[in-house]
Amino acid sequence: MELLSIAAILLGFLALLLGAGVWIAVALMATGWAGMQFAAGGIPAGSVLATTVWGNSASWSLAALPLFIWMGEILFRTRLSEEMFRGFAPWLNWLPGRLMHVNVLACGVFGSVSGSSAATCATVAKIALPELKKRGYDEDLSLGSLAGAGTLGILIPPSITMVVYAVQANVSIIQVFLAGFLPGLLVMALYSGYIAIWSLANPKRTPPAEPAMSLHRRIAESLNLIPCLLLIIFVFLSLLMGWATATECAAWGVLGSLAIAWWQGALTWQSFWASVMGATRVNCMILLILAGASYMGTSMAYTGIPMALANWVNSLQLSPYALIAALTVMYIVLGTALDGISMIVLTTAIVIPMVKQAGFDLVWFGIFLVLVVEMAEVSPPVGFNLFVLQTMSGKDSNTVAKAALPFFFLLVLAVALITVFPDIVMVLPQIAFPG
């Protein structure tokens, strides 16, 4: 059977399972098992399942994810969530959308220290969703903005995805990191712009502005942000100065959040245990889905579907811009079935020669790839940020996916902008490395 036909069958099978209400992780594993039946050579599906699940679950880099989520659980049980919104409110009151912009700002700041889309999305959502709901903000826009802004965790350096790409493409990790800053700010500006336009178009679904404050009062209210900002600056400097790895920074973040909770008088045995159990529930969900996604990704590799898709694009002999458009479509399709890192690992060997031949810089292509991986994070049926928000909000997958759709298209716009204006990506690496 033709590989693209097999891909269509497997994608339909996955959609059928998810539509029937099967657990996401189980649906992914079942689709991976079905895919293994099409693999050549009689590879035992059960043995691959065991080794893939264990190998990915035992990854040291994944240790940062539960720690950052625990950090968010601890901070959620302090007064920090209210203080963060009180601190931002006086400065955002004039902007259409008001506190909805906190989602974008907080994800941008936290993304600079976490390096993980799921950790960024989960941590900020834990704090932001209850506060926005309490203040009467539109729930769909809250979910959509968190799904989109959560992807900043892999675009704003440092980023695990960037490291994986740099190793695969044999380019400088530091240059790829530098290249991500301005596109990260661009995506944040696009998100905030959409929130402002939506709020102007839907004034009845936006809470009224809070009373105006004097400059002195604004500064006084913003002092409530100091504990959180100090914690983030400490974690960020530890990573930037090379004092600690991402996982070690996450551990320091947990200690810092415990210190803030103790200082505020919110650290009790009950709150501590509740944070542990809350983090455990979210992490079990996330790691089980990761295991299912990894197995499905491995299954796809054995069938040869990703390589066949890349080879098909290569056979079209497209112009440079048409090649980027075709690769964008290809990765969007792959993102419906694979996690971001699997997409990079499975396709770069075929795609990078095409990109070099078309005249694109590999550092630039790394940021392009991160942006399309961001699209995968908010693409149904396997968008990981959608799963995180579905669990945290209690909403069904269709509701979350529909809310995230505008932010998916904003990422498409960001890809178009960096393609037409590549200096957005390349200016910082060229300043730092003029040779």
WOMOGI-V842977 format. One record per backbone hydrogen bond with DSSP energy under -0.5 kcal/mol. CO is the residue of the C=O (numbers start at 1). NH is the residue of the N-H. Records with the same first field share a line. If there is no record, write none. Layout:
CO=NH  NH
This chain:
2=6
3=7
4=8
5=9
6=10
7=11
8=12
9=13
10=14
11=15
12=16
13=17
14=18
15=19
16=20
17=22
18=21
23=27
24=28
25=29
26=30
27=31
28=32
29=33
30=34
31=35
32=36
33=37
34=37
35=38
36=39
39=42
44=48
45=49
46=50
47=51
48=52
49=53
50=54
51=55
52=56
53=57
54=58
56=59
59=62
60=63
61=64
62=65  66
63=67
64=68
65=69
66=70
67=71
68=72
69=73
70=74
71=75
72=76
73=77
74=77
75=78  81
78=81
79=83
80=84
81=85
82=86
83=87
84=88
85=89
86=90
88=91  92
89=93
92=95
95=98
97=100
98=101
99=102
100=103  104
101=105
102=106
103=107
104=108
105=109
106=110
107=111
108=112
109=112
110=113  114
111=115
115=160
116=120
117=121
118=122
119=123
120=124
121=125
122=126
123=127
124=128
125=129
127=131
128=132
129=133
130=134
131=135
132=137
133=136
138=142
139=143
140=144
141=145
142=146
143=147
144=148
145=149
146=150
147=151
148=151
149=152
150=153
151=154  155
152=155  156
155=157
159=163
160=164
161=165
162=166
163=167
164=168
165=169
166=170  171
172=176
173=177
174=178
175=179
176=180
177=180  181
178=181
179=183
180=184
181=185
182=186
183=187
184=188
185=189
186=190
187=191
188=192
189=193
190=194
191=195
192=196
193=197
194=198
195=199
196=200
197=201
198=202
200=203
202=205
203=206
205=138
214=218
215=219
216=220
217=221
218=222
219=223
220=223
221=224
222=225
223=226
225=229
226=230
227=231
228=232
229=233
230=234
231=235
232=236
233=237
234=238
235=239
236=240
237=241
238=243  244
239=242
245=249
246=250
247=251
248=252
249=253
250=254
251=255
252=256
253=257
254=258
255=259
256=260
257=261
258=262
259=263
260=264
261=266  267
262=265
266=268
268=272
269=273
270=274
271=275
272=276
273=277
274=278
275=279
276=280
277=281
278=282
279=283
280=284
281=285
282=286
283=287
284=288
285=289
286=290
287=291
288=292
289=293
290=294
291=295
292=296
293=297
294=298
295=299
296=300
297=301
298=302
299=303
300=304  305
302=40
304=308
305=309
306=310
307=311
308=312
309=313
310=314
311=315
312=316
313=316
314=317
319=323
320=324
321=325
322=326
323=327
324=328
325=329
326=330
327=331
328=332
329=333
330=334
331=335
332=336
333=336
334=337  338
339=343
340=344
341=345
342=346
343=347
344=348
347=350  351
348=352
350=354
351=355
352=356
353=357
354=358
355=360
356=359
361=365
362=366
363=367
364=368
365=369
366=370
367=371
368=372
369=373
370=374
371=375
372=376
373=377
374=378
375=378
376=379
377=385  386
378=380
379=383
383=387
384=388
385=389
386=390
387=391
388=392
389=393
390=394
396=400
397=401
398=402
399=403
400=404
401=405
402=405
404=407  408
405=409
406=410
407=411
408=412
409=413
410=414
411=415
412=416
413=417
414=418
415=419
416=420
417=421
421=424
422=425  426
423=427
425=429
426=430
427=431
428=432
429=433
431=434
